Amino acid sequence: MFKYFKDSYNELVNKVTWPSFEQLMGSTKVVLVASVIFALIVLAMDITFEGLMNGIYNLLG
């Protein structure tokens, strides 16, 4: 068990390539913009479906 943790630590410290702060901020911006676009698409679908359902309910009853 101790060897596993020692090897894991060694791999994280010596073998993993960590992104720079600029790369991290760039990726964060991409995720943020994509999330906002996705949320707007879902909002548009929700509003459209709500209007469609209200139209059907008004027509039927």
Secondary structure as GFF3:
##gff-version 3
##sequence-region A 1 61
A	DSSP	alpha_helix	2	14	.	.	.	ID=ss1
A	DSSP	alpha_helix	21	60	.	.	.	ID=ss2
###
